[in-house]
Amino acid sequence: MTDQLTNRLFDFIESSPTAFHTINAVRAMLLHAGFTELSETEPWVLEAGGGYFTTRNMSSLIAFRCPKKDFASFSAVAPHGDSPCFKVKGSPEMKAGDGKYTKLNTEVYGGMTLNLWLDRPLSVAGRLALRTEAGLRMQLVDLHRDLLVIPSLAIHMNREANNGSKTDPQRDTLPLLGTGEADLLAMLAEHVGAKKVDVLSHELYLYNRQRGTVYGAGEELIAAPKLDDLECAFSAVTAFLQSENPENCTVCAIFDNEETGSATRQGAGATFLLDVTSRICQWAGKDEEGRIRAIQRGMLLSADNAHAVHPNYPDKADPTSRCYLNGGVVVKHSTRYATDASTAALFKLICEKAGVPTQDYYNNSSAPGGGTLGLISGSQAAFPTVDIGLAQLAMHSPYETGGREDLRHMIDAMTAFYRSVFAWEGNACRLG
C-alpha cells in the first residue's frame, strides 16, 4: 500500500517529464506556500523573513529565505532537475519501412543504457518557442499520452541479442510514431492552441509514461522514472518549505543540465547561484567581504543519488564502503566529489542529532562513478560542500529502484540541516 509521502513523490515525478516541467512543479509549490517570484531582469525588493524565488531559462530555480539582514551564513541544498533521455531533433519525422511508417529522429541526452528504453510506452514533452504579435513566447507542452514505442528487433532476426550487441543511437533507438502520415510539431502546436507555422523552435524530450510503484515482499521498495535526481529535488523542496532558521539564509537551488556537464547558463557551472547570493547580500548591506564570509561560514548539500550494492553484482561495489537500500542518507566520497572530512563530519553530526541514519559511499576503484554538481558549482560560489544522495539501483535506467524508507530519511536530514544554526570559524564549526 502506497503511503501519502510516497504518492506525493510519484505525483511530483509524473508532473515533471522534463526539467522545464520540474521547475514549473516546484514553482507551483512555492507560490502555494506564499513565496514571491522575482525576475532576474528586474530590481529586487526584499524584506526580512520573506520567501522568494527566481528561475533561469525555465529549467533552473533558486528559492531563499532571509531571516534578517545581518544573517550569519547561507545554508544551501542543490539537486538537479534533468535526467538522461532522448531529445527530439529538428524536423524529426522520418519515413521508414517502404514509406509505411513514420518514426522520429532523436539524439541521446546524458549517459544511459540505451536498450532499456525499448518496448516501453513513451510520450513527448518540453517547450515550444511560439511566434506572437508582440514577438515570441515560450510554451510548456506535454502530450501526456502513450504516443511512441521504440520497437526492439525480434530475437529471430538477431540471434546474438543475448550475447551482447552494440546499440546504434541513430538506428536502433528511433521511436515509432505511426503507420501513416504524422506531424509531431503540428500535434504539439494544436495541443497548446497554436499553429505549426508559429513554432519557431523547440526543445522536446521523450519520457517514460509508467507511474512509480511500491514493491517488495514487505512493500519496502519503490520503482519510478527519474529517481535520479527528482527524489532529491522533491526532498529538498519539501524540507525547505517546512524549515525556518533564525540565523542563516536558507537556499534551495535546482539546476539543469547536470547530466551533460552543467556548463550551460542554467547549469551549476554558471553564475546563477553566485548571482542570487550576491543580490541577497547587496540587499542585506554586506560588502564583497561580507558575501565571501557568509558563503564560507555556510555549507551546501550537493544532492544526487548514489549506487546501492547490487544483488546480482555485489563485486561492483567498493569492498569496504557499501551502501544499501533503506540504509539511510549516503555521504559520497570520491576525488570527483566535493566532500571533505570537515563537511562530511558536520553533515553526519546534524543527522546524528536528528536521528537520521547515514552511510558512506566510495566508488570501486576499478569502476569510477559519475560526477556531481558539487565540484562544478564550487567554481563559481565556493561553498564548503558535501555530496549526499540516496542509495538506488539501475541508475540512469528509464525505471529505477530505491528504498521506500530512504525518502523520509532524506527529507528529515535536509530539514535538520536547514534548521541548524552553524557557522564555520577557521578550522572549527559552531553548531547550535
C-alpha positions in Angstrom: 0.0 0.0 0.0 1.4 3.4 -1.0 1.7 5.9 1.8 0.9 9.6 1.3 4.6 10.8 1.1 5.5 8.2 -1.5 2.4 9.1 -3.5 3.4 12.7 -3.4 6.8 11.8 -4.8 5.2 9.8 -7.6 2.9 12.7 -8.3 5.8 15.1 -8.4 7.7 12.8 -10.9 4.7 12.4 -13.0 4.3 16.2 -13.3 7.9 16.5 -14.2 8.5 14.8 -17.6 11.3 17.4 -18.4 13.5 19.8 -16.5 11.1 22.6 -17.6 8.2 20.8 -16.0 10.2 20.1 -12.9 10.7 23.8 -12.3 7.1 24.5 -13.1 6.0 22.0 -10.5 8.4 23.5 -7.9 7.3 27.0 -8.8 3.7 26.0 -8.1 4.6 24.6 -4.7 6.5 27.8 -3.8 3.6 30.1 -4.9 1.1 27.9 -3.0 3.3 28.4 0.1 3.2 32.2 -0.3 6.6 32.8 -1.9 7.2 35.8 -4.2 8.6 35.2 -7.7 11.4 37.5 -8.7 12.7 38.2 -12.2 16.5 38.3 -12.9 15.9 41.2 -15.3 14.1 43.4 -12.7 15.2 45.1 -9.5 14.6 43.0 -6.4 12.7 44.4 -3.4 13.3 42.0 -0.4 12.1 42.0 3.2 13.5 40.2 6.2 11.6 37.0 6.8 10.2 36.9 3.3 10.3 33.9 0.9 11.4 34.4 -2.7 12.5 32.5 -5.8 13.7 33.2 -9.3 14.1 31.0 -12.4 16.5 30.9 -15.2 15.7 29.5 -18.7 12.5 27.9 -17.2 14.7 25.0 -16.2 16.6 26.1 -13.1 15.3 27.7 -9.9 16.7 29.2 -6.7 14.5 29.8 -3.7 15.6 31.5 -0.5 14.5 32.9 2.9 16.4 35.6 4.8 15.6 35.8 8.5 17.2 39.2 8.9 19.7 41.5 7.2 22.6 40.5 9.5 22.2 36.8 8.8 25.2 34.7 9.6 25.7 32.4 6.6 24.0 30.5 3.8 22.5 27.0 4.3 22.0 25.7 0.7 20.8 22.4 -0.9 21.3 21.8 -4.6 19.9 18.8 -6.6 19.3 18.8 -10.3 16.1 18.5 -12.3 17.2 16.9 -15.6 17.5 13.1 -16.3 19.0 11.1 -19.2 16.6 10.6 -22.1 16.2 11.1 -25.8 15.9 14.6 -27.3 13.9 15.2 -30.4 15.8 16.7 -33.3 14.5 19.5 -35.7 12.2 18.3 -38.5 12.0 15.0 -36.7 9.7 12.9 -38.9 11.4 10.2 -40.9 9.7 7.8 -43.3 10.7 4.1 -42.9 9.6 0.6 -43.9 8.9 1.3 -47.6 7.2 4.5 -46.6 4.6 2.7 -44.5 5.9 4.0 -41.1 6.8 7.3 -39.6 9.5 7.4 -36.9 11.2 10.3 -35.1 14.8 11.4 -35.4 16.3 11.8 -31.9 19.6 12.2 -30.1 20.9 11.0 -26.7 20.7 13.4 -23.8 23.0 12.3 -20.9 24.5 8.9 -20.2 22.2 5.9 -20.2 21.7 2.3 -21.1 20.0 2.7 -24.5 18.3 -0.6 -24.9 16.4 -0.3 -21.6 14.2 2.3 -23.4 12.9 -0.3 -26.0 9.4 -1.6 -26.0 8.0 0.9 -23.4 5.1 3.4 -23.9 6.7 6.8 -24.3 5.4 10.4 -24.8 6.9 13.8 -25.7 7.1 16.9 -23.6 9.2 20.1 -23.4 8.7 23.6 -24.6 7.8 25.4 -27.8 9.0 28.9 -28.9 5.9 30.4 -30.5 5.6 33.5 -32.7 3.2 36.1 -31.3 2.1 39.5 -32.5 4.4 41.1 -29.9 7.4 38.8 -30.6 7.6 35.3 -29.1 6.7 33.4 -26.0 7.9 30.1 -24.5 5.1 27.5 -24.0 5.4 24.3 -22.0 3.9 21.3 -23.7 3.2 17.7 -22.7 1.1 15.4 -24.8 0.6 13.2 -21.7 -0.5 10.0 -23.6 1.1 6.9 -24.9 2.4 8.2 -28.2 5.6 6.3 -29.1 7.4 3.0 -28.7 11.0 2.1 -29.7 10.4 -1.4 -31.0 13.2 -3.9 -30.5 14.3 -6.3 -33.2 12.8 -9.8 -32.6 15.2 -12.5 -31.4 14.6 -14.4 -34.6 16.3 -11.6 -36.6 19.1 -11.1 -34.1 20.2 -14.4 -32.6 23.1 -12.7 -30.9 21.0 -10.3 -28.9 21.6 -12.2 -25.7 25.3 -12.4 -26.3 25.8 -8.7 -26.3 25.4 -6.4 -29.2 26.2 -2.7 -29.8 23.2 -0.3 -29.8 23.4 2.4 -32.5 21.5 5.5 -31.4 21.0 6.7 -35.0 19.3 3.4 -36.0 18.3 1.2 -33.0 16.5 3.7 -30.7 14.4 5.8 -33.1 10.8 5.7 -31.9 7.8 4.6 -34.0 5.2 7.4 -34.3 2.6 5.8 -36.5 1.8 3.8 -39.7 0.6 6.8 -41.7 1.3 10.4 -42.1 2.2 12.1 -38.8 3.4 15.5 -37.9 4.7 15.9 -34.3 5.1 19.6 -34.3 1.6 20.1 -35.7 0.2 17.8 -33.0 2.1 19.7 -30.3 1.0 23.1 -31.6 -2.6 22.1 -31.8 -2.3 20.7 -28.2 -1.5 24.2 -26.9 -3.9 26.1 -29.2 -1.3 27.3 -31.7 -0.4 26.6 -35.3 2.7 24.8 -36.6 3.7 27.7 -38.7 4.2 29.7 -35.5 6.5 27.1 -33.9 9.9 28.9 -34.4 11.9 26.4 -32.3 11.5 23.7 -29.8 13.2 21.6 -27.0 11.4 18.3 -26.8 12.2 15.1 -25.0 10.9 11.5 -24.8 9.9 10.3 -21.4 8.7 7.0 -19.8 5.0 7.1 -19.1 5.0 4.5 -16.4 4.0 5.7 -12.9 6.0 4.9 -9.8 5.1 1.8 -7.8 5.8 0.2 -4.4 7.0 -3.3 -4.4 8.9 -6.0 -2.4 7.8 -8.7 0.0 7.4 -6.1 2.7 6.5 -3.2 0.3 9.8 -1.7 1.3 11.0 -0.8 -2.2 9.9 1.8 -4.8 10.5 2.0 -8.6 9.9 5.0 -10.7 11.3 7.1 -13.6 13.8 9.8 -12.7 14.6 8.9 -9.1 18.0 10.3 -10.1 17.5 13.1 -9.3 13.9 14.0 -8.8 13.8 12.2 -5.5 16.4 14.6 -4.1 14.7 17.6 -5.8 11.4 16.6 -4.1 13.1 16.1 -0.8 14.9 19.4 -1.0 11.8 21.5 -1.7 9.7 19.6 0.9 12.4 20.2 3.5 12.9 23.8 2.5 9.2 24.7 2.8 8.9 23.1 6.3 12.0 24.7 7.7 12.9 28.1 9.2 16.3 29.2 10.5 16.7 32.3 12.8 20.3 33.0 11.8 21.1 31.5 8.4 19.7 32.4 4.9 18.3 29.1 3.6 18.6 28.4 -0.1 17.1 25.7 -2.4 18.7 25.6 -5.8 17.6 23.2 -8.6 19.9 23.2 -11.6 19.5 22.0 -15.1 22.0 20.1 -17.4 23.9 18.2 -14.7 23.6 15.1 -16.9 25.5 16.9 -19.7 28.2 18.7 -17.7 26.5 21.7 -16.1 28.2 24.1 -18.4 25.1 26.0 -19.6 23.9 29.3 -18.2 21.3 27.4 -16.2 23.7 24.8 -15.0 25.7 24.6 -11.8 28.8 25.7 -13.6 27.2 29.1 -14.4 26.9 32.2 -12.2 23.3 31.6 -11.2 24.0 30.7 -7.5 26.7 33.4 -7.3 24.3 36.0 -8.8 21.5 35.2 -6.4 23.6 35.1 -3.3 25.3 38.4 -4.4 21.9 40.1 -4.8 20.8 38.8 -1.4 24.0 40.2 0.2 23.5 43.5 -1.6 20.1 43.8 0.0 21.5 42.9 3.3 24.1 45.6 3.2 27.0 43.2 3.0 30.0 44.2 1.0 32.1 41.8 -1.0 34.0 40.7 2.1 30.7 40.1 3.9 29.4 38.0 1.0 32.5 35.8 1.0 32.2 35.4 4.8 28.6 34.4 4.5 29.4 31.7 1.9 32.5 30.4 3.7 30.6 30.3 7.1 27.8 28.2 5.5 27.5 24.9 3.6 26.0 23.4 0.5 24.5 19.9 0.2 25.1 18.7 -3.3 22.2 16.2 -3.5 22.4 13.5 -6.1 21.6 9.8 -5.7 24.2 7.1 -5.2 24.7 3.4 -6.2 23.4 0.7 -3.8 25.1 -2.7 -3.6 23.5 -4.7 -6.5 22.1 -8.1 -5.6 23.4 -9.7 -8.8 26.7 -7.8 -9.0 28.0 -7.2 -5.4 31.5 -7.2 -6.7 30.9 -3.9 -8.5 30.6 -2.1 -5.1 33.6 -1.0 -3.0 34.9 -3.8 -0.9 34.5 -2.0 2.4 32.3 1.1 2.0 29.0 -0.4 0.8 25.6 1.3 0.7 22.2 -0.4 0.8 18.6 0.4 0.1 16.8 1.8 3.1 20.2 2.2 4.9 19.9 6.0 5.3 21.3 9.1 3.6 24.5 8.4 1.7 27.6 10.6 2.2 29.5 10.4 -1.1 33.3 10.3 -1.1 35.5 10.5 -4.2 38.1 12.5 -5.9 35.3 13.5 -8.3 33.1 14.8 -5.4 33.3 18.0 -3.3 33.0 16.1 0.1 35.9 16.6 2.5 36.4 15.4 6.1 35.0 18.6 7.6 31.8 18.8 5.6 31.1 15.1 5.9 31.6 15.3 9.7 29.3 18.3 10.1 26.5 16.7 8.0 26.8 13.4 9.9 26.7 15.3 13.2 23.5 17.1 12.1 21.9 13.8 11.0 23.0 12.1 14.3 21.3 14.8 16.3 18.1 14.4 14.2 18.2 10.6 14.5 18.7 10.1 10.7 20.9 7.1 9.7 23.8 7.8 7.3 26.1 5.5 5.3 29.4 6.3 3.4 29.9 5.6 -0.3 33.1 5.2 -2.2 33.4 4.0 -5.8 35.0 0.7 -6.5 38.5 1.7 -7.7 38.0 -0.3 -10.9 34.7 1.3 -11.8 34.7 5.1 -11.1 31.3 6.6 -10.9 29.8 9.8 -12.4 30.5 13.3 -11.2 28.1 15.6 -9.4 27.4 19.3 -9.5 29.2 19.9 -6.2 32.6 20.5 -7.5 31.3 22.3 -10.6 29.2 24.8 -8.6 32.2 25.5 -6.3 34.0 27.0 -9.3 31.5 30.0 -9.1 30.3 30.0 -5.4 32.9 28.2 -3.3 30.7 26.9 -0.5 32.1 24.2 1.8 30.2 21.3 0.2 29.2 17.7 1.0 27.9 15.4 -1.7 24.9 13.3 -0.5 22.2 11.2 -2.0 20.1 8.1 -1.6 21.1 4.6 -2.5 19.4 3.2 -5.6 19.7 0.5 -8.2 19.6 0.9 -12.0 20.7 4.5 -12.1 20.0 6.2 -15.5 17.5 3.5 -16.4 14.1 4.8 -17.5 12.7 2.9 -14.4 14.9 3.0 -11.3 14.7 1.3 -7.8 15.1 2.9 -4.4 14.3 2.2 -0.8 10.9 3.4 0.4 12.1 4.5 3.9 15.0 6.4 2.4 12.7 9.2 1.1 11.8 10.0 4.7 15.4 9.8 5.8 16.4 12.4 3.2 13.6 14.8 4.0 14.4 14.5 7.7 18.1 15.1 7.1 17.6 18.1 4.9 15.1 19.5 7.3 17.6 19.2 10.2 20.2 20.8 8.0 18.0 23.8 7.1 17.1 24.3 10.8 20.6 24.0 12.1 22.4 27.2 13.2 26.0 26.7 12.4 29.0 28.7 11.1 32.5 27.7 10.2 35.2 29.6 12.1 38.6 28.7 10.8 39.2 25.0 11.4 36.2 24.6 13.7 32.4 24.8 13.2 30.0 26.0 15.8 26.7 24.0 15.7 23.8 25.4 17.8 
